[in-house]
């Protein structure tokens, strides 16, 4: 009986965690080299290939580290070592024509390649840095913030 209760509790926690991940997930980690962290609210967690990325997450790479992220619309973002990148806003709802893509690159280097948002609503894409705002009209660029 105790084992059955444990199994049911584990199943319920797993279901809740899966539902939560599907609700706010905007991207997933496709590739990782070295130590890559995510600051999620006040928590800092290590990340691995396949982990979800949520709106407002801050991706942090250490020296010798890098990460590749794939967003729900197919946009890809590769971040190099010593980078901090905040996913400020993301919305991809083509059925209601609602789009948003806003990144804040605090420091480091990132390579951006647009997905469907870049084709459907390029004016909804914004990349900000401490000293500049990048408006995208192309599909691919590299940006570095010192």
C-alpha positions in Angstrom: 0.0 0.0 0.0 2.8 2.4 0.9 4.5 1.7 -2.5 1.2 2.4 -4.3 0.9 5.8 -2.5 4.5 6.6 -3.4 3.9 5.7 -7.1 0.7 7.8 -7.2 2.4 10.8 -5.6 5.4 10.6 -8.0 3.0 10.3 -11.0 1.0 13.4 -9.8 4.2 15.5 -9.3 5.4 14.4 -12.7 2.1 15.4 -14.4 2.1 18.8 -12.7 5.7 19.5 -13.6 5.0 18.5 -17.2 1.9 20.7 -17.4 3.9 23.7 -16.0 6.8 23.1 -18.4 4.4 23.1 -21.4 2.6 26.2 -20.3 5.4 28.7 -20.2 8.0 27.0 -22.3 9.3 29.2 -25.2 12.4 27.3 -26.2 14.6 24.4 -25.4 18.3 23.8 -25.0 19.6 22.1 -28.2 23.4 22.1 -27.4 25.6 22.8 -24.5 29.4 23.0 -24.1 30.8 23.5 -20.6 28.9 25.2 -17.7 25.7 26.9 -18.7 23.3 28.3 -16.1 19.8 29.7 -16.1 18.7 32.4 -13.7 15.0 31.8 -13.2 13.5 34.4 -10.8 15.8 34.3 -7.8 17.0 30.7 -8.5 20.1 29.8 -10.6 19.9 26.3 -12.0 22.3 24.3 -14.1 20.9 23.3 -17.5 21.3 20.4 -19.9 20.4 19.5 -23.4 16.6 19.2 -23.8 15.8 21.5 -20.8 13.0 24.1 -21.3 13.6 27.8 -21.5 10.9 30.1 -20.2 10.1 33.8 -20.8 12.2 35.9 -18.5 15.0 33.3 -18.1 18.5 34.7 -18.1 21.0 32.4 -19.9 24.5 32.6 -18.4 27.5 31.0 -19.9 30.9 30.7 -18.1 34.4 30.8 -19.6 34.8 28.0 -22.2 31.1 27.4 -22.4 28.4 28.0 -25.0 24.8 27.0 -25.7 22.4 26.6 -28.6 18.7 27.4 -28.0 15.8 26.7 -30.4 12.6 28.7 -29.9 9.1 27.4 -30.7 8.9 29.2 -34.1 12.3 27.8 -35.2 14.4 30.8 -34.3 17.9 29.8 -33.1 20.2 31.6 -30.7 23.7 30.5 -30.1 25.5 32.2 -27.1 29.2 32.2 -26.6 31.3 32.1 -23.4 30.9 34.7 -20.7 27.5 35.8 -22.0 24.3 36.9 -20.2 21.2 36.9 -22.3 17.7 37.6 -20.9 14.6 36.3 -22.8 12.5 39.4 -22.0 9.5 38.5 -24.0 8.4 35.8 -26.4 5.0 35.2 -28.0 4.3 33.0 -31.0 0.6 32.6 -31.7 0.1 32.6 -35.5 -3.6 31.6 -35.2 -4.3 35.0 -33.5 -1.5 36.9 -35.3 0.2 37.6 -32.0 4.0 37.8 -31.9 6.8 39.1 -29.7 10.5 38.4 -29.5 12.6 40.6 -27.2 16.1 39.7 -26.0 18.4 41.7 -23.7 22.1 40.9 -24.2 23.8 42.2 -21.1 27.3 41.0 -22.1 28.9 38.5 -24.4 28.3 37.3 -27.9 25.2 35.8 -29.6 24.4 34.6 -33.1 20.7 35.0 -34.1 18.9 33.2 -36.9 15.3 34.1 -37.3 12.5 31.6 -37.6 8.8 32.1 -38.5 8.4 35.3 -36.4 11.1 36.9 -38.6 9.1 36.1 -41.7 5.6 36.8 -40.3 6.3 39.8 -38.1 9.9 41.1 -38.4 8.8 44.4 -36.7 8.1 42.4 -33.5 11.7 41.3 -33.0 13.9 43.4 -30.7 17.4 42.9 -29.4 18.6 45.3 -26.8 22.0 45.8 -25.2 23.1 48.2 -22.4 24.0 50.8 -25.1 22.0 50.0 -28.2 18.8 48.6 -29.7 19.0 46.3 -32.7 16.0 46.3 -35.1 16.1 43.2 -37.3 15.0 43.2 -40.9 17.3 40.4 -41.9 17.4 36.8 -40.9 20.9 36.3 -39.5 23.3 38.4 -37.5 26.1 38.2 -34.8 26.2 40.7 -32.0 28.9 41.3 -29.4 28.6 43.4 -26.2 31.7 44.2 -24.2 
